[in-house]
Protein backbone atom coordinates (compact mmCIF):
# COMPACT_ATOMS: atom_id res chain seq x y z
CA UNK A 1 0.00 0.00 0.00
CA UNK A 2 2.88 2.34 0.74
CA UNK A 3 4.38 1.72 -2.70
CA UNK A 4 1.09 2.64 -4.39
CA UNK A 5 0.96 5.91 -2.50
CA UNK A 6 4.50 6.74 -3.63
CA UNK A 7 3.68 5.88 -7.23
CA UNK A 8 0.57 8.05 -7.17
CA UNK A 9 2.48 10.96 -5.67
CA UNK A 10 5.24 10.66 -8.29
CA UNK A 11 2.71 10.44 -11.10
CA UNK A 12 0.85 13.49 -9.84
CA UNK A 13 4.06 15.56 -9.62
CA UNK A 14 5.24 14.53 -13.08
CA UNK A 15 1.87 15.04 -14.74
CA UNK A 16 1.24 18.31 -12.95
CA UNK A 17 4.58 19.68 -14.12
CA UNK A 18 3.99 18.53 -17.69
CA UNK A 19 0.49 19.97 -17.65
CA UNK A 20 1.73 23.39 -16.53
CA UNK A 21 4.55 23.39 -19.11
CA UNK A 22 2.18 22.29 -21.89
CA UNK A 23 -0.41 24.91 -20.98
CA UNK A 24 2.24 27.64 -20.90
CA UNK A 25 3.57 26.54 -24.30
CA UNK A 26 0.08 26.44 -25.76
CA UNK A 27 -0.80 29.92 -24.51
CA UNK A 28 2.54 31.32 -25.67
CA UNK A 29 2.16 29.77 -29.11
CA UNK A 30 -1.47 30.71 -29.57
CA UNK A 31 -1.58 34.19 -28.04
CA UNK A 32 2.05 35.26 -27.75
CA UNK A 33 3.94 34.41 -30.90
CA UNK A 34 1.23 33.05 -33.18
CA UNK A 35 3.47 30.10 -34.04
CA UNK A 36 1.59 26.94 -34.95
CA UNK A 37 4.59 24.74 -34.05
CA UNK A 38 4.74 25.92 -30.44
CA UNK A 39 0.96 25.58 -30.14
CA UNK A 40 1.15 21.98 -31.38
CA UNK A 41 3.96 21.13 -28.98
CA UNK A 42 1.88 22.56 -26.11
CA UNK A 43 -1.16 20.51 -27.08
CA UNK A 44 0.99 17.38 -27.41
CA UNK A 45 2.55 17.95 -24.00
CA UNK A 46 -0.86 18.32 -22.34
CA UNK A 47 -2.14 15.17 -24.06
CA UNK A 48 1.00 13.28 -23.02
CA UNK A 49 0.54 14.35 -19.41
CA UNK A 50 -3.06 13.16 -19.49
CA UNK A 51 -2.03 9.82 -21.00
CA UNK A 52 0.72 9.27 -18.42
CA UNK A 53 -1.73 10.08 -15.60
CA UNK A 54 -4.38 7.67 -16.88
CA UNK A 55 -1.82 4.88 -17.36
CA UNK A 56 -0.41 5.48 -13.86
CA UNK A 57 -3.86 5.29 -12.30
CA UNK A 58 -4.52 2.08 -14.24
CA UNK A 59 -1.22 0.61 -12.99
CA UNK A 60 -2.05 1.36 -9.36
CA UNK A 61 -5.61 0.07 -9.74
CA UNK A 62 -4.46 -3.25 -11.18
CA UNK A 63 -1.88 -3.68 -8.42
CA UNK A 64 -4.58 -3.01 -5.84
CA UNK A 65 -6.82 -5.71 -7.30
CA UNK A 66 -4.14 -8.41 -6.98
CA UNK A 67 -3.73 -9.84 -3.49
CA UNK A 68 -0.88 -12.04 -2.30
CA UNK A 69 -1.75 -15.07 -0.16
CA UNK A 70 0.72 -17.78 0.85
CA UNK A 71 3.27 -16.54 -1.65
CA UNK A 72 0.81 -16.76 -4.56
CA UNK A 73 -0.76 -13.79 -6.25
CA UNK A 74 -4.47 -13.99 -6.95
CA UNK A 75 -7.25 -11.67 -7.97
CA UNK A 76 -9.66 -10.45 -5.33
ABEGO torsion letter per residue (X at the ends): XAAAAAAAAAAAAAAAAAAAAAAAAAAAAAAAAGBAAAAAAAAAAAAAAAAAAAAAAAAAAAAAABBBBGGBBBBX
